[in-house]
Amino acid sequence: DDDEDDIPTFAKDFGRSQIQKANWQVVNLTTPANVFHAFRRQQHRDFRKPLVVASTKSLFRHKLCKSPLADLGPGSRFQRVYDERDPEISSNPDKVERLVFCTGKVYFELLEKRDELGLKNVAIVTLEQIAPFPYDRVRALMEKYSNVDIGDGVHPGNVVWCQEEPKNMGAYSYVRPRFVTTAREGLNNDMVMRYVGRRSAASPATGYAKVHVAEQTALISNALLGYDESGWEQQRPSALLGYQT
């Protein structure tokens, strides 16, 4: 029930007060620690809000989806947003030229491809809590990676939203205006978000395994490089939208 044009306060305790005012929460979690803290937070609070967990079962078996015990111990808490998890990239924000936001399991595909390509100028940030939107955390990360081109108000820059769902599904239609509000109200910038993912469709999937794999490979390359290195997108340009107009 939140309005993307409501101006966030960005106050210190913004996250807690925001959830108290919202009518429900939607999360898409990428670590065992955040699963633990999401349910613990839900029970430990002195108020109640419905919680929707959109995480996929495949991450239960994923070799990269793991947490150290310290992330579940004293002093740890739920993370609404995960910053870049590679210390070399996170500690050198001035070298980052492309900032990719995503949610859920597509993060691990982006991570594996980035490692394969050896890219150190691309930061990948995961939204663990989609709604209410974490304006304050997103603003802090935009400030941190200040060398990333955010666009000129008309054309997109290198701030990317990547999702594997079609454009009219997934989180894109919800998060895009809220990213714009964050940049406008928090940083006084007119940002155009670059969309990378499948084009709008009536069906959530193509139904053909080979086409699905080709689409997935193309969108991962587009998110990280700005183009499809496999060349498949050039053969079927209508399958993906690698930009936002």
C-alpha positions as CSV (number, residue, x, y, z in Angstrom):
1,D,0.0,0.0,0.0
2,D,3.0,2.3,-0.2
3,D,3.3,5.1,-2.8
4,E,6.4,5.4,-4.9
5,D,6.1,9.2,-4.8
6,D,6.1,9.4,-1.0
7,I,9.3,11.2,0.0
8,P,11.3,8.9,2.4
9,T,12.9,10.5,5.5
10,F,16.2,8.5,5.3
11,A,16.3,8.7,9.1
12,K,18.4,6.4,11.2
13,D,15.5,4.1,12.2
14,F,13.7,4.5,8.9
15,G,13.5,0.7,8.2
16,R,11.6,-0.2,11.3
17,S,9.1,2.8,11.2
18,Q,8.6,2.1,7.4
19,I,7.5,-1.5,8.1
20,Q,5.2,-0.4,10.9
21,K,3.3,1.8,8.5
22,A,3.3,-0.7,5.6
23,N,0.6,-3.3,5.2
24,W,2.9,-6.2,4.4
25,Q,6.4,-7.3,3.5
26,V,7.9,-9.1,0.6
27,V,11.4,-10.7,0.7
28,N,13.5,-12.7,-1.7
29,L,16.5,-14.1,0.3
30,T,19.9,-15.3,-0.9
31,T,21.6,-16.5,2.3
32,P,20.8,-19.0,5.0
33,A,21.6,-16.3,7.6
34,N,19.0,-13.9,6.1
35,V,16.4,-16.7,6.1
36,F,17.0,-17.2,9.8
37,H,16.9,-13.5,10.6
38,A,13.8,-12.9,8.5
39,F,11.8,-15.4,10.5
40,R,13.4,-14.5,13.8
41,R,12.6,-10.8,13.2
42,Q,9.0,-11.7,12.3
43,Q,8.5,-13.4,15.6
44,H,10.6,-11.1,17.8
45,R,8.9,-7.9,16.9
46,D,6.4,-6.3,19.2
47,F,4.0,-5.7,16.2
48,R,2.7,-8.1,13.4
49,K,2.8,-7.7,9.6
50,P,2.2,-10.3,7.0
51,L,5.4,-11.6,5.4
52,V,5.7,-13.1,1.9
53,V,8.9,-15.1,1.1
54,A,9.5,-15.4,-2.6
55,S,12.8,-17.3,-2.4
56,T,13.2,-20.3,-4.7
57,K,13.8,-23.9,-3.4
58,S,16.9,-24.3,-5.7
59,L,19.0,-22.2,-3.4
60,F,18.7,-24.9,-0.7
61,R,21.1,-26.9,-2.8
62,H,23.3,-24.2,-4.4
63,K,27.0,-24.5,-3.5
64,L,27.4,-20.7,-3.2
65,C,24.4,-20.1,-1.1
66,K,25.9,-20.4,2.4
67,S,26.6,-18.3,5.5
68,P,29.3,-18.4,8.2
69,L,28.0,-19.2,11.7
70,A,29.0,-15.6,12.7
71,D,26.2,-14.3,10.5
72,L,23.7,-16.1,12.7
73,G,25.3,-15.3,16.0
74,P,25.3,-12.4,18.4
75,G,25.5,-9.0,16.8
76,S,24.1,-10.2,13.5
77,R,20.7,-9.1,12.0
78,F,18.5,-9.2,9.0
79,Q,20.0,-7.4,6.0
80,R,17.5,-5.6,3.8
81,V,20.1,-5.1,1.1
82,Y,23.4,-6.9,0.6
83,D,26.2,-4.7,-0.7
84,E,28.8,-6.1,-3.1
85,R,30.2,-9.3,-1.4
86,D,33.6,-9.3,-3.0
87,P,35.9,-7.4,-0.6
88,E,38.2,-6.3,-3.4
89,I,35.4,-4.7,-5.3
90,S,33.5,-3.3,-2.3
91,S,36.6,-1.7,-0.8
92,N,37.4,0.1,-4.1
93,P,34.1,1.8,-5.0
94,D,35.9,4.4,-7.1
95,K,36.8,1.7,-9.6
96,V,33.3,0.5,-10.1
97,E,31.8,1.6,-13.4
98,R,28.6,-0.5,-13.5
99,L,26.2,-1.1,-10.6
100,V,23.8,-4.1,-11.0
101,F,20.8,-4.5,-8.7
102,C,19.0,-7.7,-8.5
103,T,17.0,-10.0,-6.2
104,G,16.9,-13.7,-5.6
105,K,18.8,-16.6,-7.3
106,V,19.8,-14.6,-10.4
107,Y,22.5,-13.1,-8.2
108,F,24.5,-16.4,-8.2
109,E,24.4,-16.6,-12.0
110,L,25.6,-13.1,-12.3
111,L,28.3,-13.8,-9.7
112,E,29.6,-17.0,-11.5
113,K,29.7,-15.2,-14.9
114,R,31.5,-12.2,-13.4
115,D,34.1,-14.4,-11.9
116,E,34.5,-16.3,-15.2
117,L,35.1,-13.0,-17.0
118,G,37.3,-11.6,-14.2
119,L,35.4,-8.3,-14.0
120,K,36.4,-6.1,-11.1
121,N,34.6,-2.9,-12.2
122,V,31.1,-4.3,-11.8
123,A,29.4,-4.3,-8.4
124,I,26.4,-6.6,-7.8
125,V,23.9,-5.6,-5.1
126,T,21.0,-7.8,-4.0
127,L,17.6,-6.5,-2.7
128,E,16.7,-8.9,0.1
129,Q,13.6,-7.0,1.1
130,I,11.7,-5.8,-1.9
131,A,8.8,-4.2,-0.1
132,P,8.7,-1.9,1.8
133,F,11.5,-0.6,-0.5
134,P,14.8,0.1,1.4
135,Y,15.2,3.7,0.2
136,D,17.9,4.5,2.8
137,R,20.1,1.5,2.0
138,V,19.8,2.0,-1.7
139,R,20.7,5.7,-1.4
140,A,23.8,4.8,0.7
141,L,25.0,2.4,-2.0
142,M,24.4,4.9,-4.8
143,E,26.5,7.4,-2.9
144,K,29.2,4.8,-2.3
145,Y,29.5,3.9,-6.0
146,S,29.4,7.6,-7.1
147,N,31.5,7.1,-10.2
148,V,28.7,5.0,-11.9
149,D,26.9,6.9,-14.6
150,I,23.2,7.1,-13.6
151,G,22.0,8.5,-16.9
152,D,21.0,12.0,-18.0
153,G,17.3,11.9,-17.1
154,V,16.4,10.7,-20.6
155,H,18.8,7.9,-21.5
156,P,19.9,5.2,-19.0
157,G,23.4,5.0,-17.6
158,N,25.1,2.1,-15.9
159,V,22.8,1.5,-13.0
160,V,21.1,-1.8,-13.9
161,W,18.1,-3.8,-12.7
162,C,18.5,-7.4,-13.8
163,Q,15.8,-10.0,-13.5
164,E,15.1,-13.3,-15.2
165,E,11.3,-12.9,-15.2
166,P,9.6,-11.1,-18.1
167,K,9.5,-7.3,-17.8
168,N,5.8,-7.2,-16.8
169,M,6.5,-9.8,-14.0
170,G,9.1,-10.0,-11.3
171,A,9.9,-7.0,-9.2
172,Y,10.9,-4.5,-11.9
173,S,7.6,-2.6,-12.1
174,Y,7.6,-2.1,-8.4
175,V,11.2,-1.2,-7.8
176,R,11.9,1.1,-10.8
177,P,9.9,4.1,-9.7
178,R,11.3,3.7,-6.2
179,F,14.9,3.8,-7.5
180,V,14.0,7.0,-9.3
181,T,12.5,8.5,-6.1
182,T,15.6,7.5,-4.2
183,A,17.9,9.2,-6.7
184,R,15.7,12.3,-7.0
185,E,14.9,12.9,-3.3
186,G,18.1,11.4,-1.7
187,L,20.7,12.5,-4.2
188,N,19.0,15.3,-6.2
189,N,19.7,13.3,-9.4
190,D,17.3,12.4,-12.3
191,M,18.1,8.8,-12.9
192,V,17.0,6.4,-15.6
193,M,17.3,2.8,-14.7
194,R,18.7,0.4,-17.2
195,Y,16.5,-2.7,-17.5
196,V,18.1,-6.1,-18.4
197,G,15.8,-9.1,-18.6
198,R,13.2,-10.8,-20.7
199,R,10.7,-8.6,-22.6
200,S,7.0,-8.5,-21.5
201,A,5.2,-11.7,-22.1
202,A,1.9,-13.5,-21.3
203,S,3.7,-16.6,-20.2
204,P,6.4,-16.7,-17.4
205,A,8.6,-19.0,-19.5
206,T,9.3,-19.8,-23.2
207,G,8.5,-23.5,-22.8
208,Y,11.6,-24.6,-24.8
209,A,14.6,-25.6,-22.7
210,K,17.2,-24.5,-25.3
211,V,15.6,-21.1,-25.9
212,H,15.3,-20.6,-22.1
213,V,19.1,-21.3,-21.6
214,A,20.0,-19.0,-24.5
215,E,17.8,-16.2,-23.1
216,Q,19.3,-16.7,-19.7
217,T,22.9,-16.6,-21.0
218,A,22.1,-13.4,-23.0
219,L,20.6,-11.5,-20.1
220,I,23.4,-12.4,-17.7
221,S,26.0,-11.1,-20.3
222,N,23.9,-8.0,-20.9
223,A,23.7,-7.2,-17.3
224,L,27.5,-7.4,-16.7
225,L,28.9,-6.3,-20.1
226,G,26.1,-4.3,-21.7
227,Y,26.0,-6.7,-24.7
228,D,25.4,-10.4,-25.3
229,E,28.7,-12.0,-25.9
230,S,27.1,-15.2,-27.2
231,G,25.5,-13.4,-30.2
232,W,22.2,-15.0,-29.6
233,E,20.4,-11.8,-29.0
234,Q,21.4,-10.5,-32.4
235,Q,19.7,-13.5,-33.9
236,R,16.5,-12.9,-31.9
237,P,16.5,-9.3,-30.9
238,S,12.9,-9.3,-29.7
239,A,13.7,-11.9,-26.9
240,L,15.4,-9.4,-24.6
241,L,15.3,-5.8,-23.6
242,G,18.8,-4.8,-22.7
243,Y,17.9,-1.1,-22.0
244,Q,15.2,1.0,-20.6
245,T,13.6,3.8,-22.7
